């Protein structure tokens, strides 16, 4: 279940929110005037999430290359790589 806190707690209970995010690797949702406004998470959790998005993007590009026959045999690639080095 998501943790939801009012924006006043971000100011008044910053350490408590920070500790929760680091210990549980989950975001805390911050409301402003009773409506969702922010999601706060640790740097580690953010970097992990961003890495997943980047990996998904690269995998999607690779699958698109395969689908559109933009590939080459491994042997040919390795030969070219050796020559370039």
N, C-alpha and C positions, 0 to 999 in steps of 0.2 A: 504494500500500500504506500502511495507517495507521501512524503513528508511535506506539508504545506505550512508556511509561516508568513505572518504579516511583515511588511517592509520594516516596521519599527524594530522587530527582533534582529534584523540584519545589523542594525546599528547597536542595539543594546545587548545582544547575545551573540556577537560575532564568533567568539571563541567556541561556544557551544555548537554553533552551526558548522564551523570549520572542522571541529573534532568529529562530528557526525559524518561529514562528507569523506574525511580521510579514513575513518574506521570502517564505514559501511560501503564505500565505493559507489555511493548512490547520490543523485542530486537532491537538493532541497529546493522546492518551488516557493518563490516569494510572490506574495500578492501585494497589490497597491490599490487601495480603495475597494478591496473585496474582489478584485479581478486578478487573474494570473498576469505576472509582469516579467519575472526572471526565473532562470534555473541556475542554481549555484552548484558547482561541483569542483572537486580537487583538480589540480593540474594533471595529476597522474591519470585520473578518469577521463579528463578532456582529451589528453594526448592519445589514450587508448581508443577512444571513440573516433577521433580524427584519423588515426591510423587505420581503423576498420573501414572508414569511408574511402580513404586513399586506396586500400587493398581492393575494395569492391570496384572502384573505378578502373584500376589496372586490369583486374580479371575480366571485367566487361569489355574493355578495349581488346584484350587478347582473344576473347571468344568472338568478338566482331571481326578481328583479323582472320581467324580460322574460317568463319562463315563466309567471308568475302575473298577467300583464297589468297590472302596477303601473308603467305608463309614461305619458308624455304627449308630444304633438307638440313638437318643438323650437321652432317659432314661438310657441306658447302659453307655453312656459317662458320664452323670451326676452322676450316682452311683459310677463309677470309680473315678471320680474327688473328690467326697466327701470322699471316702476311703483314697485317697492320701493326703488329707488335714488333 
